[in-house]
């Protein structure tokens, strides 16, 4: 029997030159909140597209098993 998963993508702190400060403070709470809802953090994606190669935003990628 194969397992099935669903995924959720949450983007935080998109700023003009880099990630906004409030996103840097709130990303941990977002992870805890999603964990309480049964989601598992699989990756934090932070592309270097802002000023001086800084990340312009964080994207949190969560997964959880789909019940049949």
C-alpha positions as CSV (number, residue, x, y, z in Angstrom):
1,X,0.0,0.0,0.0
2,X,1.5,3.3,-1.0
3,X,1.3,6.4,1.1
4,X,-0.2,9.6,-0.3
5,X,0.8,13.1,0.8
6,X,-0.5,16.7,0.4
7,X,1.7,19.7,0.3
8,X,1.2,23.3,1.5
9,X,3.4,26.3,0.6
10,X,3.4,29.4,2.8
11,X,5.3,32.5,1.6
12,X,6.5,34.9,4.3
13,X,8.0,38.4,4.3
14,X,8.2,39.3,0.6
15,X,10.1,42.6,0.6
16,X,11.6,44.8,-2.0
17,X,15.3,44.4,-1.0
18,X,15.1,41.4,1.2
19,X,12.9,39.5,3.7
20,X,11.0,41.8,6.0
21,X,12.0,41.8,9.6
22,X,8.6,40.6,10.9
23,X,8.9,37.5,8.8
24,X,12.2,36.6,10.4
25,X,10.5,36.8,13.7
26,X,7.3,35.0,12.8
27,X,8.5,32.0,10.7
28,X,9.1,29.9,13.8
29,X,5.5,30.5,15.0
30,X,4.2,29.5,11.6
31,X,6.1,26.2,11.8
32,X,4.7,25.5,15.3
33,X,1.2,26.4,14.2
34,X,1.3,24.1,11.2
35,X,2.8,21.3,13.3
36,X,-0.2,21.5,15.6
37,X,-2.4,21.0,12.6
38,X,-0.6,17.9,11.5
39,X,1.8,19.4,8.9
40,X,5.5,18.5,8.8
41,X,8.1,21.0,7.7
42,X,10.1,19.6,4.8
43,X,12.0,22.6,3.6
44,X,12.5,26.4,3.9
45,X,13.1,27.9,0.5
46,X,14.8,31.3,0.5
47,X,15.8,32.3,-3.0
48,X,18.6,34.9,-3.3
49,X,16.8,37.5,-5.4
50,X,17.0,40.6,-3.2
51,X,19.7,43.2,-2.7
52,X,23.2,41.7,-2.6
53,X,21.9,38.2,-3.1
54,X,19.7,38.3,0.1
55,X,16.6,36.3,0.1
56,X,13.5,38.3,-1.0
57,X,11.1,36.0,0.9
58,X,10.9,32.7,2.8
59,X,8.7,29.9,1.5
60,X,7.9,27.2,4.0
61,X,7.0,23.8,2.5
62,X,4.9,21.5,4.6
63,X,3.6,18.0,4.0
64,X,1.2,15.6,5.7
65,X,-0.1,12.2,4.9
66,X,-3.5,12.0,3.3
67,X,-5.9,9.7,5.1
68,X,-7.9,7.3,2.9
